[in-house]
Each structure stands twice: as structure tokens, then as C-alpha cells.
Amino acid sequence: MQPIVLSAEQRREIERRRKGTLDRRVYQRLTAVLAVAAGKTREEVAELLGVSLSQLGEWLRVFRNEGLDALGEIHNKGDPGKLTAPQIEQLKAQVSTGCFRSSDQIRDWIKSAFSVSYSSSGVKDLLKRIGVSYHKVSGFLWKADPDEQHAFVKRVARHKREAKGPDAPRTRRYYIDASHPVWGLDLVYCCWLLLGQRLLVGMGSGRKRLNILGAYCPDDHEYIDYRLTRDNINGEQFVNFLRLLRSMHPEVERFILYVDGARYYDSPVVKAWLKRHPEFLLSQIPAYSPNVNLIERLWKFMRAKALCRWHKTFEDMQAAVSEVLDHLEHYRDELQTLMGEKFHIIDKQDIPVQYQQVAWYPFTGRG
């Protein structure tokens, strides 16, 4: 049996096609090539994909002799279905408006629009076949100004370029924000259960809160934080945090800190300290823009990892948070992709009409 050897370019192309296909059969074929090329035995791959060795061998033969395009061709297209191509496009256009909350509503709409009847399972098969799936809707902050967000991203890029200049001062950049997990209330918990089963978990008082002031450096993925269980974060605490940054990096000549609009950044004690330490620059993130504040992703990641289970005591919750934030090296592979400075900003023309008349707040940046 001839081995499958892939170049880096071939592997990327196969992975791209596998990610983009909606056909399970094509996905299986591409997975088979990648797995065999990675060194798995044909027996292992066949068992993994639930196919026979002869079927697997045929896929590999087609790829080896006829190429990737031939491997992706499905000659048995199956039943063309009850709807015509124009009707399917009309259905997809209607689905794209977000007006359907269940497959039964789609089934009723198809019957009303085209006089075509589907069973409950039949309409689900149809939706899967035409590339429609069930999604949680995405919320967005309609007060955010896309232009200001784009301007912020450009400012970040300028800071990066300037820091790499031949005569640039030694610079470190941090995204700074606070997170406040509440014991017994911030519970991110999902699981599969038997039909009709209910699983009860405890709830805390909601009065015990862990206050975390964190800083994340996108250049070397360093994370630093300041945790408080009794005091709230205020100007004095923020100054203490700046002193911590200064003590950890005495060699740095310029700190660029991306911060949101929290009031303690403008407190007199902070302004006075910054005046005495001009090496610190606070660069403000636009209002209502957590999507361009990189550390917000870390908070979401922490909650998914640490608050996915019930903690009997506040101290147990603290320990779970520390287990994540104090050992981010254990999640290096996950964070490598998550914590990159690539931000999604919604374009103005994509904002629903009912929100387009909302006046954006003026933005006053600090740097």
C-alpha cells in the first residue's frame, strides 16, 4: 500500500475544503486523507469514520490517481427534493431574516408559500441539505460606533509599528479590564440530560464577589492581575496595579495601556500618578466596544472553564478561577488563536434599520 504524503500547501487546502463543506460524505473523504497522511493506520481510520477498508482504499486511490477535485465529487446526488432551485433560494432568503424560531414554523411557511408538505423530520433534512442550521442569535451593542472602533484598531496598529522602530523606547502594551465573578450566580453550566429530566444545582447568595483587575499583553501573552475579595476596584487600587506593572518590568520605558471608560481611570489619584510617570500612556477603547478589548475574550474563557460547575463555597469559586488564571500555560494551544489582535467590527450597512437612527456617543481618546 502506497503511503499518502502531503505538502504543507496540500494539507492547508484539504483543511480549508473540509472546513467549508456541508456534505458529510466529502468531509469523511478529506478527513481520511488527512488522517492517513498523519500516520494513522488504515484500520484505525476506517474504524474512526465507520467505513470499510475497501471504501477507504477507494478514496485514497481516487486522491492519489485523480487528485483532490475528483475526491470531492459526489456522483450520487440523492433525491433532488420537492422544492425547485428558485424556491430553495427564496426559502434561504426568508430564513436569513431570522423570522423562524422552530423547524415547524419553516414547515408551515413552505406549505403556505409553495403548497408543498414536509414531515417534521423531512424539513430538518431539507434544512441541513441546503446549508441551514440552528443558531443562537448574536447580540451587539447598538450604541457602539463602528467608525470609532476602526479608528481604535488603526491606533493599535500604529502603536505596534512605532514600538518596532529603530529608535523606539522599550515598550509593552496591555489590554486592561476588570472582571467580577459572583459566587453562585455566574454559573455557566450546560449538559445533556434524559428527556424530561431536570438537574438542580445550588445557588449562592449573590453577595460575595471576586474583583479582578487584569492586564493581558498581546505581544508575548503575559497575564498579570490584582484580585480583591473585600474592596472594590477604585483609583487607589488601579495605581497599586500600575506600580505592580512597573516593578515587574523596570527595564520598560513606555507602557501603553488600552482601557475602557471606567470612572476610576479619571480619578484625581490616577491623574496625579500618571503625571509623575509619563512613561504610562492610557489609550481609551471606544465606548460600548468589548469586541475590541482583547482581555474580554480571556474573561469569557475563564468563565467557561472555571464557572462551568457549581462551587459549594465562595472559596471554592476563588480556587477554580485561580486554577485557570494562574495556569494559562495549560491552555496555550486554545489561547494562541483566541487571544490574537484580530477584531470583528460590524459594518454600518449591516446594522439593522431599526438601530441605524441611534445617535452614537462622541469618543474622546487619550492616546
C-alpha positions as CSV (number, residue, x, y, z in Angstrom):
1,M,0.0,0.0,0.0
2,Q,1.4,3.3,-1.1
3,P,1.7,6.0,1.7
4,I,-0.1,9.3,1.4
5,V,2.4,12.2,1.6
6,L,1.1,15.8,1.7
7,S,2.9,19.0,1.3
8,A,2.1,21.8,3.6
9,E,0.2,23.6,0.9
10,Q,-1.9,20.4,0.1
11,R,-2.7,20.0,3.8
12,R,-3.9,23.6,4.1
13,E,-6.0,23.2,1.1
14,I,-7.6,20.0,2.3
15,E,-8.3,21.5,5.7
16,R,-9.8,24.6,4.1
17,R,-12.2,22.4,1.9
18,R,-13.0,20.2,4.9
19,K,-14.0,23.2,7.0
20,G,-16.1,24.7,4.2
21,T,-18.0,21.6,3.0
22,L,-21.6,21.0,4.1
23,D,-21.6,17.4,2.7
24,R,-20.8,14.8,5.3
25,R,-19.5,12.4,2.6
26,V,-17.0,14.9,1.4
27,Y,-16.0,15.7,5.0
28,Q,-15.3,12.0,5.6
29,R,-13.1,11.6,2.4
30,L,-11.0,14.7,3.3
31,T,-10.6,13.5,6.9
32,A,-9.5,10.1,5.7
33,V,-6.7,11.6,3.6
34,L,-5.5,13.8,6.4
35,A,-5.6,11.0,8.9
36,V,-3.7,8.5,6.8
37,A,-1.1,11.2,5.9
38,A,-0.7,11.9,9.6
39,G,0.4,8.4,10.2
40,K,-2.7,6.6,11.4
41,T,-3.2,3.1,10.1
42,R,-6.0,2.4,7.6
43,E,-7.7,0.1,10.1
44,E,-7.8,3.0,12.6
45,V,-9.1,5.5,10.1
46,A,-11.8,3.1,8.8
47,E,-13.0,2.4,12.3
48,L,-12.9,6.1,13.2
49,L,-15.0,7.0,10.1
50,G,-17.3,4.0,10.3
51,V,-16.4,2.8,6.7
52,S,-15.0,-0.4,5.3
53,L,-11.3,-0.8,4.4
54,S,-12.3,-1.2,0.8
55,Q,-14.2,2.0,0.8
56,L,-11.3,3.8,2.4
57,G,-8.9,2.3,-0.1
58,E,-11.0,3.6,-2.9
59,W,-11.0,7.1,-1.6
60,L,-7.2,7.0,-1.3
61,R,-6.9,5.6,-4.8
62,V,-9.0,8.4,-6.2
63,F,-7.0,11.1,-4.4
64,R,-3.7,9.5,-5.4
65,N,-4.6,9.0,-9.1
66,E,-7.1,11.7,-9.9
67,G,-6.5,14.4,-7.4
68,L,-8.4,16.4,-4.8
69,D,-11.1,17.7,-7.0
70,A,-12.1,14.2,-8.1
71,L,-12.1,13.1,-4.5
72,G,-14.7,15.8,-3.7
73,E,-17.1,14.8,-6.5
74,I,-20.3,13.1,-5.3
75,H,-21.8,11.3,-8.3
76,N,-24.9,10.1,-6.3
77,K,-26.6,13.3,-5.5
78,G,-29.6,11.7,-4.0
79,D,-33.2,12.8,-4.2
80,P,-33.4,16.4,-5.6
81,G,-36.3,17.1,-3.2
82,K,-39.7,18.7,-3.5
83,L,-38.6,22.3,-4.0
84,T,-37.2,23.8,-7.1
85,A,-33.9,25.7,-7.1
86,P,-35.6,29.1,-7.1
87,Q,-37.9,28.0,-4.3
88,I,-34.9,26.9,-2.2
89,E,-33.2,30.3,-2.7
90,Q,-36.5,32.0,-1.7
91,L,-36.6,29.8,1.4
92,K,-33.0,30.6,2.3
93,A,-33.6,34.3,1.9
94,Q,-36.6,34.1,4.3
95,V,-34.5,32.1,6.8
96,S,-31.8,34.7,6.7
97,T,-34.2,37.3,8.1
98,G,-34.2,35.4,11.4
99,C,-38.0,35.1,11.5
100,F,-38.2,31.4,12.2
101,R,-37.7,30.1,15.7
102,S,-38.5,26.5,15.0
103,S,-38.5,24.0,12.2
104,D,-42.3,23.7,12.4
105,Q,-42.6,27.4,11.6
106,I,-40.5,26.8,8.5
107,R,-42.6,23.7,7.6
108,D,-45.8,25.8,7.8
109,W,-44.2,28.6,5.8
110,I,-43.2,26.2,3.0
111,K,-46.7,24.8,2.8
112,S,-48.2,28.2,2.7
113,A,-45.7,29.7,0.2
114,F,-45.3,26.7,-2.2
115,S,-48.2,24.3,-1.3
116,V,-45.6,21.6,-0.5
117,S,-45.9,19.5,2.6
118,Y,-43.0,18.1,4.6
119,S,-42.9,15.9,7.7
120,S,-41.1,17.2,10.8
121,S,-38.0,15.1,10.1
122,G,-38.2,15.8,6.4
123,V,-38.0,19.6,6.8
124,K,-35.0,19.2,9.1
125,D,-33.3,17.0,6.5
126,L,-34.1,19.7,3.9
127,L,-32.6,22.5,6.0
128,K,-29.4,20.5,6.6
129,R,-29.1,19.7,2.9
130,I,-29.4,23.4,1.8
131,G,-27.0,24.7,4.5
132,V,-29.4,26.0,7.2
133,S,-28.7,25.3,10.8
134,Y,-30.0,26.2,14.2
135,H,-28.0,29.1,15.7
136,K,-28.0,31.2,18.8
137,V,-28.5,34.8,17.7
138,S,-25.7,37.3,18.2
139,G,-26.3,40.4,20.2
140,F,-24.4,43.6,19.6
141,L,-24.1,46.9,21.4
142,W,-26.1,49.2,19.2
143,K,-24.6,52.3,20.8
144,A,-21.1,51.4,19.6
145,D,-19.7,53.5,16.7
146,P,-18.1,51.3,14.0
147,D,-16.0,54.2,12.8
148,E,-14.5,54.7,16.3
149,Q,-13.8,51.0,16.6
150,H,-12.0,51.1,13.2
151,A,-10.0,54.1,14.3
152,F,-9.0,52.3,17.5
153,V,-7.8,49.3,15.6
154,K,-5.7,51.6,13.4
155,R,-4.3,53.3,16.5
156,V,-3.3,49.9,17.9
157,A,-1.5,49.1,14.6
158,R,0.3,52.4,14.8
159,H,1.4,51.7,18.3
160,K,2.8,48.3,17.2
161,R,4.7,49.9,14.3
162,E,6.1,52.6,16.5
163,A,7.3,50.1,19.1
164,K,9.3,48.3,16.4
165,G,11.1,51.4,15.2
166,P,14.9,51.5,15.3
167,D,15.0,54.3,17.9
168,A,11.8,53.4,19.8
169,P,11.7,53.1,23.6
170,R,11.3,49.7,25.1
171,T,7.6,49.3,25.0
172,R,5.0,47.0,26.5
173,R,1.3,47.0,25.5
174,Y,-1.5,45.7,27.7
175,Y,-5.3,45.4,27.5
176,I,-6.7,46.2,30.9
177,D,-10.1,45.5,32.3
178,A,-11.9,44.3,35.4
179,S,-14.0,41.1,35.9
180,H,-16.3,40.5,38.8
181,P,-17.4,36.8,39.2
182,V,-20.3,36.5,41.7
183,W,-20.4,33.3,43.7
184,G,-23.4,31.2,42.9
185,L,-24.9,33.5,40.2
186,D,-22.2,33.5,37.4
187,L,-22.9,29.8,36.6
188,V,-22.1,28.8,33.0
189,Y,-23.5,25.3,33.0
190,C,-24.8,23.1,30.2
191,C,-25.1,19.3,29.9
192,W,-27.0,16.6,28.1
193,L,-29.9,15.1,30.1
194,L,-32.5,12.4,29.6
195,L,-35.8,13.5,28.1
196,G,-37.9,15.1,30.9
197,Q,-35.0,15.1,33.4
198,R,-34.1,18.1,35.5
199,L,-30.8,18.6,37.2
200,L,-30.8,21.0,40.1
201,V,-27.6,22.9,41.2
202,G,-27.2,25.2,44.2
203,M,-27.2,28.9,44.1
204,G,-25.2,31.3,46.3
205,S,-26.3,34.4,48.0
206,G,-25.1,36.7,45.2
207,R,-23.4,38.9,47.7
208,K,-19.9,37.5,47.5
209,R,-17.9,38.8,44.6
210,L,-14.4,38.4,43.4
211,N,-13.0,41.6,41.9
212,I,-10.2,41.0,39.3
213,L,-8.2,43.8,37.6
214,G,-6.2,42.1,34.8
215,A,-3.8,43.1,32.1
216,Y,-3.0,41.0,29.0
217,C,0.0,41.7,26.8
218,P,-0.8,40.6,23.2
219,D,2.9,40.6,22.2
220,D,4.2,37.8,24.5
221,H,0.8,36.7,26.1
222,E,1.8,37.7,29.6
223,Y,-1.1,38.0,32.0
224,I,-1.0,39.9,35.3
225,D,-3.8,40.6,37.7
226,Y,-4.8,42.1,41.0
227,R,-7.6,40.2,43.0
228,L,-9.7,41.7,45.7
229,T,-12.4,40.0,47.8
230,R,-13.3,42.8,50.2
231,D,-12.6,46.0,48.4
232,N,-13.9,47.3,45.2
233,I,-11.6,48.4,42.4
234,N,-11.0,52.2,42.6
235,G,-8.4,54.7,41.7
236,E,-6.1,53.8,44.5
237,Q,-6.2,50.1,43.6
238,F,-5.5,50.9,40.0
239,V,-2.5,52.9,41.0
240,N,-1.3,50.0,43.0
241,F,-1.7,47.8,39.9
242,L,0.4,50.3,37.8
243,R,3.1,50.0,40.5
244,L,2.9,46.3,40.1
245,L,3.4,46.5,36.3
246,R,6.3,48.9,36.9
247,S,8.0,46.6,39.4
248,M,7.7,43.6,37.1
249,H,9.2,45.4,34.1
250,P,11.7,48.0,35.4
251,E,13.5,48.0,32.1
252,V,10.4,49.2,30.1
253,E,10.5,52.8,29.0
254,R,6.9,53.0,27.8
255,F,3.7,51.3,28.8
256,I,0.7,51.6,26.5
257,L,-2.5,50.5,28.4
258,Y,-5.8,50.0,26.5
259,V,-8.6,50.8,28.9
260,D,-12.3,51.3,28.8
261,G,-14.3,54.2,30.2
262,A,-14.4,53.1,33.9
263,R,-14.5,56.2,36.1
264,Y,-11.6,55.3,38.3
265,Y,-9.2,55.8,35.4
266,D,-10.1,59.5,35.5
267,S,-9.9,59.8,39.3
268,P,-7.6,62.5,40.8
269,V,-5.2,60.0,42.3
270,V,-4.7,58.3,39.0
271,K,-4.2,61.6,37.1
272,A,-1.6,62.7,39.7
273,W,0.3,59.4,39.5
274,L,0.3,59.4,35.7
275,K,1.6,63.0,35.7
276,R,4.6,61.8,37.8
277,H,5.1,58.7,35.5
278,P,4.8,59.9,31.9
279,E,6.1,56.5,30.6
280,F,2.5,55.3,31.1
281,L,0.0,56.1,28.3
282,L,-3.7,55.3,28.8
283,S,-5.3,54.7,25.4
284,Q,-9.0,54.6,25.6
285,I,-11.1,51.9,23.9
286,P,-14.3,53.3,22.3
287,A,-17.5,53.2,24.4
288,Y,-19.6,50.1,24.2
289,S,-16.9,48.1,22.4
290,P,-15.9,44.9,24.3
291,N,-15.3,43.4,20.9
292,V,-12.1,45.3,20.5
293,N,-10.9,44.8,24.1
294,L,-8.8,41.7,23.9
295,I,-8.9,40.8,27.5
296,E,-12.7,40.4,27.3
297,R,-12.1,37.2,25.5
298,L,-10.0,36.0,28.4
299,W,-12.8,36.7,30.8
300,K,-15.2,34.7,28.7
301,F,-12.7,31.9,28.5
302,M,-12.2,32.0,32.3
303,R,-15.9,31.8,33.0
304,A,-16.4,28.9,30.6
305,K,-13.6,27.0,32.3
306,A,-14.0,27.9,36.0
307,L,-17.7,28.6,36.3
308,C,-19.0,25.6,34.4
309,R,-19.8,23.8,37.6
310,W,-21.3,24.5,41.0
311,H,-19.0,25.7,43.7
312,K,-20.1,24.9,47.2
313,T,-18.3,27.9,48.8
314,F,-17.0,31.3,47.7
315,E,-13.5,30.0,48.4
316,D,-14.1,27.1,46.1
317,M,-15.1,29.5,43.3
318,Q,-11.9,31.5,44.0
319,A,-9.8,28.4,43.7
320,A,-11.4,27.5,40.4
321,V,-10.8,30.9,39.0
322,S,-7.1,30.8,40.2
323,E,-6.7,27.3,38.7
324,V,-7.4,28.9,35.3
325,L,-5.8,32.3,35.5
326,D,-2.7,31.2,37.4
327,H,-2.1,28.4,34.9
328,L,-2.8,29.8,31.5
329,E,0.2,27.9,30.1
330,H,-2.0,24.8,30.3
331,Y,-4.3,26.3,27.8
332,R,-1.6,27.6,25.4
333,D,-3.0,26.0,22.3
334,E,-6.5,27.3,22.9
335,L,-5.3,30.8,23.8
336,Q,-2.9,31.1,20.9
337,T,-5.7,31.5,18.4
338,L,-8.2,33.2,20.8
339,M,-6.0,36.0,22.0
340,G,-4.8,37.4,18.7
341,E,-5.4,41.1,17.8
342,K,-7.9,40.3,15.1
343,F,-11.2,42.1,15.9
344,H,-14.6,41.7,14.3
345,I,-16.3,45.0,13.8
346,I,-19.8,45.2,12.3
347,D,-20.1,47.5,9.3
348,K,-22.7,50.3,9.4
349,Q,-24.5,48.9,6.4
350,D,-25.0,45.6,8.2
351,I,-26.7,47.2,11.3
352,P,-30.5,46.5,11.2
353,V,-32.5,49.5,10.1
354,Q,-34.3,49.9,13.4
355,Y,-30.9,50.7,15.1
356,Q,-29.4,52.9,12.4
357,Q,-31.0,56.1,13.7
358,V,-29.5,55.7,17.2
359,A,-27.0,58.5,17.8
360,W,-23.5,57.3,18.7
361,Y,-21.8,58.9,21.7
362,P,-18.8,61.0,20.9
363,F,-15.5,59.4,21.7
364,T,-12.6,61.2,23.4
365,G,-9.5,59.1,23.1
366,R,-6.5,59.5,25.3
367,G,-3.7,58.4,23.0
